[in-house]
């Protein structure tokens, strides 16, 4: 429920190609996925966005919660101030990844798998941590996202 409240936006959801281009722009400042006026509009849209709107567009129907079968998840990406760990996996096939790692889908799980085929994992992970993390984790992720937006060319 918390993720839904942190991922509100306006307008239509972005296409998968636009999501990947936006993540690349946030991570490195460049992308080859869009050119010309489309690239200019996307940069402008990103500069005007906040973490909540980015979560709305990037996460969409791409994120699922999982729980490790073998006890505590060793892949925890962040340890929050409350001691609650949340792990983030960025993968092109969440079900295959979950099967390999022995995860079961669980709405109370501590692992979020984002189904995207991207190398811009830093930006994607920050957006997921913003949406799904506890208050401290979310706040830290929001600051990372704001820094990425501020660094856009």
DATASUL-V931035 format. One record per residue. N is the residue number from 1. PHI is phi in whole degrees, -180 to 180 (999 if undefined). OMEGA is omega in radians with two decimals (* if undefined). BURIAL is I if it has 9 or more other ideal C-beta (glycine too) atoms within 8 Angstrom, else O. Layout:
BEGIN
n=N phi=PHI omega=OMEGA burial=BURIAL
n=N phi=PHI omega=OMEGA burial=BURIAL
END
This chain:
BEGIN
n=1 phi=999 omega=3.14 burial=O
n=2 phi=-61 omega=-3.14 burial=O
n=3 phi=-61 omega=3.13 burial=I
n=4 phi=-65 omega=-3.14 burial=O
n=5 phi=-72 omega=3.13 burial=O
n=6 phi=-96 omega=-3.11 burial=I
n=7 phi=-132 omega=3.09 burial=I
n=8 phi=-102 omega=3.12 burial=O
n=9 phi=-156 omega=-3.13 burial=I
n=10 phi=-125 omega=3.08 burial=O
n=11 phi=79 omega=3.13 burial=O
n=12 phi=-70 omega=3.05 burial=O
n=13 phi=-67 omega=3.11 burial=O
n=14 phi=-73 omega=3.05 burial=I
n=15 phi=-69 omega=3.10 burial=O
n=16 phi=-55 omega=3.14 burial=O
n=17 phi=-66 omega=3.11 burial=O
n=18 phi=-68 omega=3.10 burial=I
n=19 phi=-61 omega=-3.13 burial=I
n=20 phi=-64 omega=3.11 burial=I
n=21 phi=-64 omega=3.14 burial=I
n=22 phi=-63 omega=3.13 burial=I
n=23 phi=-63 omega=3.11 burial=I
n=24 phi=-64 omega=3.10 burial=I
n=25 phi=-63 omega=3.14 burial=I
n=26 phi=-65 omega=-3.07 burial=I
n=27 phi=-77 omega=-3.01 burial=I
n=28 phi=-127 omega=-3.12 burial=O
n=29 phi=85 omega=3.14 burial=O
n=30 phi=-136 omega=3.03 burial=O
n=31 phi=-158 omega=3.04 burial=I
n=32 phi=-106 omega=-3.06 burial=O
n=33 phi=-76 omega=3.09 burial=O
n=34 phi=-134 omega=3.14 burial=I
n=35 phi=-137 omega=3.00 burial=O
n=36 phi=60 omega=-3.06 burial=O
n=37 phi=-67 omega=3.10 burial=O
n=38 phi=-64 omega=3.10 burial=O
n=39 phi=-64 omega=3.13 burial=I
n=40 phi=-62 omega=3.12 burial=O
n=41 phi=-65 omega=3.14 burial=O
n=42 phi=-65 omega=3.09 burial=I
n=43 phi=-59 omega=3.13 burial=I
n=44 phi=-62 omega=3.13 burial=O
n=45 phi=-64 omega=3.13 burial=O
n=46 phi=-65 omega=3.14 burial=I
n=47 phi=-62 omega=-3.13 burial=O
n=48 phi=-89 omega=-3.09 burial=O
n=49 phi=-87 omega=2.97 burial=O
n=50 phi=-122 omega=-3.08 burial=O
n=51 phi=-60 omega=-3.12 burial=I
n=52 phi=-62 omega=3.14 burial=I
n=53 phi=-68 omega=3.09 burial=I
n=54 phi=-63 omega=3.10 burial=I
n=55 phi=-61 omega=3.11 burial=I
n=56 phi=-58 omega=-3.08 burial=I
n=57 phi=-80 omega=-3.03 burial=I
n=58 phi=-79 omega=-3.05 burial=I
n=59 phi=-75 omega=3.13 burial=I
n=60 phi=35 omega=3.14 burial=I
n=61 phi=-103 omega=-3.04 burial=O
n=62 phi=-100 omega=-3.05 burial=O
n=63 phi=-107 omega=3.07 burial=I
n=64 phi=-137 omega=3.13 burial=O
n=65 phi=-99 omega=-3.09 burial=I
n=66 phi=-137 omega=3.07 burial=I
n=67 phi=-127 omega=3.12 burial=I
n=68 phi=-76 omega=3.11 burial=I
n=69 phi=-74 omega=-3.03 burial=O
n=70 phi=-94 omega=3.10 burial=O
n=71 phi=90 omega=-3.06 burial=O
n=72 phi=-66 omega=-3.10 burial=O
n=73 phi=-77 omega=-3.11 burial=I
n=74 phi=-78 omega=-3.08 burial=O
n=75 phi=-97 omega=-3.09 burial=O
n=76 phi=-57 omega=-3.09 burial=I
n=77 phi=-81 omega=-3.08 burial=O
n=78 phi=-140 omega=2.99 burial=I
n=79 phi=-113 omega=-3.04 burial=O
n=80 phi=-78 omega=3.11 burial=I
n=81 phi=-65 omega=3.13 burial=O
n=82 phi=-89 omega=3.14 burial=O
n=83 phi=90 omega=3.12 burial=O
n=84 phi=-84 omega=-3.12 burial=O
n=85 phi=-94 omega=3.00 burial=I
n=86 phi=-133 omega=3.13 burial=I
n=87 phi=-105 omega=3.13 burial=I
n=88 phi=-125 omega=3.04 burial=I
n=89 phi=-121 omega=3.10 burial=I
n=90 phi=-110 omega=-3.03 burial=I
n=91 phi=-149 omega=3.11 burial=I
n=92 phi=-80 omega=-3.13 burial=O
n=93 phi=-142 omega=-3.06 burial=O
n=94 phi=-63 omega=-3.11 burial=I
n=95 phi=-66 omega=3.11 burial=O
n=96 phi=-63 omega=3.11 burial=O
n=97 phi=-60 omega=-3.12 burial=I
n=98 phi=-63 omega=3.12 burial=I
n=99 phi=-63 omega=-3.14 burial=O
n=100 phi=-63 omega=-3.11 burial=O
n=101 phi=-88 omega=-3.13 burial=I
n=102 phi=62 omega=3.06 burial=O
n=103 phi=-103 omega=2.96 burial=I
n=104 phi=-121 omega=3.14 burial=O
n=105 phi=-68 omega=-3.04 burial=I
n=106 phi=-156 omega=-3.12 burial=O
n=107 phi=-64 omega=3.07 burial=O
n=108 phi=-100 omega=-3.11 burial=O
n=109 phi=-66 omega=-3.12 burial=I
n=110 phi=-108 omega=3.10 burial=I
n=111 phi=-120 omega=3.09 burial=I
n=112 phi=-109 omega=3.05 burial=I
n=113 phi=-104 omega=3.10 burial=I
n=114 phi=-106 omega=-3.06 burial=I
n=115 phi=-87 omega=3.12 burial=I
n=116 phi=-148 omega=3.08 burial=I
n=117 phi=-101 omega=-3.06 burial=O
n=118 phi=-142 omega=3.01 burial=I
n=119 phi=-95 omega=-3.12 burial=O
n=120 phi=-86 omega=-3.02 burial=I
n=121 phi=-69 omega=-3.14 burial=I
n=122 phi=-61 omega=3.14 burial=O
n=123 phi=-68 omega=-3.14 burial=I
n=124 phi=-63 omega=3.14 burial=I
n=125 phi=-64 omega=3.13 burial=I
n=126 phi=-61 omega=-3.13 burial=I
n=127 phi=-67 omega=3.11 burial=I
n=128 phi=-65 omega=3.12 burial=I
n=129 phi=-63 omega=3.07 burial=I
n=130 phi=-61 omega=-3.05 burial=I
n=131 phi=-75 omega=-2.99 burial=I
n=132 phi=-107 omega=-3.09 burial=I
n=133 phi=-74 omega=3.04 burial=I
n=134 phi=-70 omega=-3.01 burial=I
n=135 phi=-58 omega=-3.12 burial=O
n=136 phi=-69 omega=-3.14 burial=I
n=137 phi=-63 omega=3.14 burial=I
n=138 phi=-63 omega=-3.14 burial=I
n=139 phi=-65 omega=3.11 burial=O
n=140 phi=-64 omega=3.13 burial=I
n=141 phi=-66 omega=3.11 burial=I
n=142 phi=-61 omega=3.11 burial=I
n=143 phi=-64 omega=3.08 burial=O
n=144 phi=-63 omega=3.12 burial=I
n=145 phi=-65 omega=3.12 burial=I
n=146 phi=-62 omega=3.10 burial=I
n=147 phi=-67 omega=3.10 burial=O
n=148 phi=-65 omega=3.12 burial=I
n=149 phi=-63 omega=-3.13 burial=I
n=150 phi=-64 omega=-3.12 burial=O
n=151 phi=-86 omega=3.13 burial=O
n=152 phi=-66 omega=3.12 burial=I
n=153 phi=-71 omega=* burial=O
END
